[in-house]
Amino acid sequence: MQAFLFKTFILLAVLATVLAACGPQPSAPAGGAEGELADLVAAAKKEGMLTTIALPHDWCNYGEVISTFKAKYGLEVNELNPDASSAEEIEAVKANKNNPGPQAPDVLDVGFGFGPQLVAEGIAMPYKVKTWDTIPTEVKHPDGYWYGDYYGVLGFQVATDFVENVPRKWSDLLKPEYKGKVALAGDPRLSNQAIQSVLAAALAMGGSPEDPTPGLEFFKKLNEAGNFLPVIAKAATIASGETPIVVRWDYLALVDRDNFAGNPNIEFVIPEDAPPLAGVYLQAISAYAPHPNAAKLWMEFLYSDEGQLLWLKGYCHPIRFNDLVARGVVPQDMLAKLPPAEDYARALFPTLDQLNAAREIITKNWDSVVGVDVK
């Protein structure tokens, strides 16, 4: 997985520049044309609706993804709890498995570490999109129960209007000047982003993907110093200065940078004292989906060139990025807005086993080690 995701990043960026200069390649997009989806489109339109969950409009450009899907196929999209965590998504499926009403999600977007649970607990329905062969093997279930959708790296989102000196290292966050200024973007007992934030801190504190305990100890010290804010940070709390320093995915921070337009100013920092932790998210169809054909059509859309580029527009690296670049279909202006390739060259991509082990340690020991509710 590491070889796939970060060892080729710089090469692909260079290749993209060359290909873009030469113009788009003549080969057709991987997967079927619209005509091949005609029966699925008809079946989805008969169902009339798709129910999603945990898709904030400012996350990976999901606002435009959803509106484009609606306009393209004429389906209603019922959006449940956009701020739900990965664990809460799964619980929503379980709670509504015998209730095909509007509270039952059709599709899921969860952290990579939740993949095995989707299969073990019978939560996901197998389905292989037409672009299946261009999704790297390392990030998809062989039978199609789940597949990676996009990835990014963790760093510090800093609202510089409220922070005099921008922290450059994890160790900087312990300085007295950051009292009451540091927050997470979720509850470390439930949220994939927050769990991986603790793991990212562990990498700077002498830990490893197999040993996230130093990350828990770090947040204990941060809390004891009065620097940690037990508030789930969002765009609104960052803009107001309530949570001026947040450990967050690059794509969320960069979207805020654009949306805030200097009010406040945003700087995204990849910490110098550890390899940045990179994370992959997964898509899956609920095994109890009330609208299974709409769910399959949603997947076909997301994994088409069109859907993948909409994610990239929101600064999320789509899982088919390698294929898109190789065929010269990524616009140069999109590539130019991404952070420098060398920032990603240091990235660490934990394996699924490492993430599962770390998630268990962090979620079970947050209360006993750190001892603070994040809400």
N, C-alpha and C positions, 0 to 999 in steps of 0.2 A: 504493500500500500504506500509506504514511504517512497519507494522507487517511482511509482506511478504519479504521485501527487506533487512532490516538490523537487525531485532531482531533474525533472524535465521542464520546470516552470520557465527558467530563463531561456532555454532553447526555444520553447514555444513562443515566447514573447518576441524573440528575434525573427523566428519563422513567420509569425503573424505580420510583422512589419514588411517583410519581403513579399509575402503573398498579397497583402493589401495594396502594395505598390503595383503589383502585376494585374490586379483586378480579380474578382471572384472566379473561382475555378468552375468549369462547366459541369462537373458532376452533380447529379441530383442529390438533395438531402437524403440522409440515411432514413430508411423507413418508408412507409407507404404514403402515397398521395391521398388527397381528400377523397378520391373515388373509392379507394380501398376501405375507407371508414364509413361509407354511405349507410350500411346496415346498422352500424353502431350509433351513428348520429341519429338515425330514425328511431332506434330503440331508446336512446337517451332523451330525445324530444318527447317521446310518449310518456316517459317518467316525469319530465318537466322541471326537475329540480336537482340541485346538488347541494349537499350539506357539508360545509367545511368547519374546521375548528382550529383555533390557535394560529390564525394567519393575520397578524397586524398589517395594515396597509403599508406601513413604513418598513416592513421587514422584507428584504429581498425584492422590493418593488411589487409586493403582492397586490397592492391596490390596482395597479395597471394590469397585472396578470389576470385578476378576477374580472375586471371590467372588459378586457379584451376577450376573454372566454365567453362572457355573457353576450357580448355583441356578435361574436362569431357564430355561436350556436343557438342563441335565443333562449337559453335556459335561465331560470331563476337560481340565484346562489344564496342559500340560507347560511349566514355566517354566525357560528356559535363562538362565544367567549374568545375573542382574539388574543387575550393575554394568558391563556391557559398554558400550563407547563406540559412537558412531554408526559409526565406521570398522570396529570389530570386528563389529558387526551385519552389515554388508555382506560382510565376509570370511567370516562364518559361512554366509551364503547361498551364496557362491561355492564354499566348501570342501565343501558338502554337496549341490550341485546334482544329482549323480548318486547320491545316497544318501538315499532317502526315510525314513530312520530317525529316532529321537528327537532327534538333534542338528541336524536341519534346521528352521530357523524357518519358520513359515507367514506371519508378519506382522512388520513393522518399524516402529519409532518412531525417526526420525532427525532431525537438525538440518536446517533449511531449506536450507542450502547444499549438502546432499547430494542434493537433488532431481534435478538434471541427470544425476548419475552413475547413479542408479537407472534412468534411461531409456537413456542412452548405452551402458551395459554390459548391458542386457537383464535387469536384476535384478528389476524390478517387473512385475506383471500388472495390466492396466487393469481397473478396476471402479468404477462410479458408484453411490454409495449413494442411497437414495430421497430423502434430504434434500439432494441435490446442489445444487439451485438456491439454497439458503440459505447455501452456503459461498461467501464472497467470491471473485470471479474472480481477484483478485491472488494468492491463495494456494492455487491448485489447478491441476494440469496439465489442459489442455483435453480430453485424452482419458482422464483418470481414472487415470493411472499413479501419482499421489500427490496428497495434499491436506492442507492444514494441519489440525492438530488442536487446539492450544492455544498460548498465548503468555504470557510474563512479562517481567520486567525484572531486570537484574543489579544487585546492591548488595553491601554488606558484612554478613555475618552475624557478629555479635559476641557471644561468650559473656562477658557483663559481669562474671561472678564472677572471671574471670582477667585482665581488662583494666581498668585503673584509669580511663583516659581513652578514651572511644569515639571512633575516628577519624571525621571528617565529610567528608574530602576524600581523593582519591587521593594527593595530595602528603603528607598526614599519615602515610601508611604508611611513608614513608622516615625517620620520626623514630626516634631511638635507643631510645625506650621500647617500640617494637614489635619488638625484636630477637627472632628465632626465633618469631614469633607469626603470620605471614601465610602463608596457603596457598591453593591452588586446588583445585577440586573435580574435577580430571581432569588428564590429560597433554595439554599444548597441541599435541602433535603428532598426537593422535588424537581427543580429546574435543571435541565441539561446544561444550559449556559452557565449557571452558578456553580454546578458541580465541577465543570471543567475549569472554571475560574480558580477554584481551590486547588485543583491539580496543577494549573499553570503556576500558581504561587509556589507549590511544592518543588517544581523544577528549579526555581531560583534559590530555594532554601535547603538544597542538598538532597531533595527527594528524587523520585523517579516515577514513571508511569505505574510501576508496581508498588510504590510506596508513597502515597499522597499525604501521609501523616504530617510531614513538615509543613504542608499547606494549611492543615487544620491548626497547627501550633502558631503559624504566622497570623492567622485571623484571630486567634486567641489574644496574641500580643497586640494586634491592631485594635481589638475591642477594649482591652485593658488600658491602652494608651488614650482611649477616647476618640480615636481617629475613625473608627468604623461606624457607619450609619446603618442601623438595621431596617432600612427602607428599600423596597424594591424600586430601583431607579427606572424611570421612563423618560421619554423625550420632554415631557412637561416639567418633571422635577429637575432635569438638567438645565433646561432653559431658564427656570426661575432661580437657579443657584442653590436649590435645596440639596442636590446631590452633584456637586461640581466635578468630582472625579469618580468615574465608573469603569469597572472592568467589563468590557463589552466586545462583542464581535466587531471586526473591522467594518463590515457592510452596514451595520446599524449606525456606527459613529460617522461614517462618511456620508450617509444619507442625512443625518442631522446637520452635518457641516454645510451641506447644500441647502437644506430647508431653512435653517436658521438665518442664513445669509448675513452672518456677522452679528446677529442679535440673539444670543451671545456668539462670540467667536469660539470655534471648536478646533482643537488639535488632537489628532490621534497618534498615540505613541506606542511603538512596539518596544517593550522593555529590553534594556541592554544586558541585563544580568541573567538571562535564561533564553533558551530557544523558544520562540513564540509557539504556543500550543494551537494546533490547527484542528478544526472539528468538521466532521461531515454530518449532514442531516439526511434522514431517510423519508421516502414516501411509501405509503402502503394503503391498500383498500381494506376497509373494515369487512370482516367476515360476516357481519350482520347488516351491511349497507342496505338501507331502504331503497336506494337508487343505484344499483350496481352498474348499470350501463352508463349512467351519467358519470359515475366514478371512473370507469374505464376510459371514457372519452376525455375526462379531466387529465388522466395520466398521459394519454396520447398527446394532448395539447402541451402539457408541461415538458415532455421529452422530445417534442418536435424542435426544429431549429428556432422557430418563432418563440416558443415558450422558454427555451434555454437562454436566448438573447434577452428576453425580458428580465430574467433573473440577473444576468450580467449587468444590465442597465442599472440595477439596484445594488451593484458592487458585490454580489454573490457570485463566486466562480461556479458556473454550472458543471455538473458532473461529466457532461459530454464536451467539456472545454477543449480537450485535446483534438477531438474529431472536428469540432467547429473551426479551430485554428488551422488544422491541416488542410481543410477544404477552402480556406480563405473567406469564410462567411462572417467573421467578426469585424464589425466596423472599426476603423483605426481610432475614431474618437472615443470609443468605449475603452479600448486598451490604454489610451492616454490618460484616462481618469483614474486608473488603478494605482495603488501604491507601488513604489519601485520594486522590481523583481527581486533585488537582493534582500529585501525585507522578508520575502517568502522563502528564500534559499536556506535560511536558518531554521525553518519551521519543523516541528516534530509532530508526526501523525501517529498517535497511539493505535495499537491494534485493538480489535474488538474485545479480545480477552483482557487486555490491560484496562480498557475503559470499564468493562463490567466489574473487574476487581476493584478499581478505584472508586467507582460509583457506590459499591456496597460499603466500603470503608468510610467514605465521606458521609453518606446519608445516615449511616448507623451511629457515627461518632461525633457528628456536628454538635448535638446537644450536650454530650458529656464533656467534650473538649472546649468548644467555643462558648456554648451555653447562652445563646441569644437567639430570639425569634426574629426572622426577617420577614416583614410583611408590609 
